[in-house]
């Protein structure tokens, strides 16, 4: 599989492929009690109907990155990336009370130095701020791993940006991830 450059798509969500749902994840119970604020939640594969909401969340995610200072996000590119990862990568959404409140987008490809291995690279991992602070990020990470296993991925690279919530790296380490490097950026044109 190779990565295609210049992916653009209609942001209306026009269907072009069938996506199978993942198992729904139920909220955890604490000490045998159910919280009064418990909300039905599910993590599933994204569908083309989710594209407008994915593009909206991608814009919120993008604005938190250093890239936003250099180049504006093109909504059509974000929609195209969502379609590409639905078809050949991992594109998950989180629903809470029937509203999409989070997403995870990973590009799956052969490993650069061994074509017999596949790796999933996180491109976007976003939970709306009002839904952070609980177990949702951990549940999403478990769902990411399950979806990657279904795609026969050998390992996963998750990103930790300077603007990521502080606990992101700690979450990855709790799940057995190790820091594999730091990227530096310079605009040359």
Secondary structure, 3 states (H helix, E strand, C coil): CCCCCCCCCCCCCCCCCCCCCCCCCCCCCECCECCCCCCCEEEEECCHHHHHHHHHHHHHHHHCCHHHHCCCCCHHHHHHHHHHHHHHCEEEEEEECCEEEEEEEEEEEEECCEEEEEEEEEEEEEECHHHCCCCHHHHHHHHHHHHHHHCCCCEEECCCCCCCCCHHHHHHHHCCCCCCCCCCCCCCC
